[in-house]
Amino acid sequence: MNPLYEQMSMNGFVQRLNQLKQQGGDPNQMIQSMLSSGRVTQAQYDNAVKRAQKIMQVLTPSVRR
């Protein structure tokens, strides 16, 4: 497994979202379900969002004029 992907997985969070996506489910609904059930805390979710934003900054090329 890719170390970066493994770092981002947060106890299977990313894998579960990918499974849902493959099954045709709604990832946003799954996130809300995980938050409301306590399987994922708001702090864990916020941390994942911050990490994803940092990765997107690295992967998104800058537009220079």
Secondary structure, 3 states (H helix, E strand, C coil): CCHHHHHHCCCCHHHHHHHHHHCCCCHHHHHHHHHHHCCCCHHHHHHHHHHHHHHHHHHCCCCCC
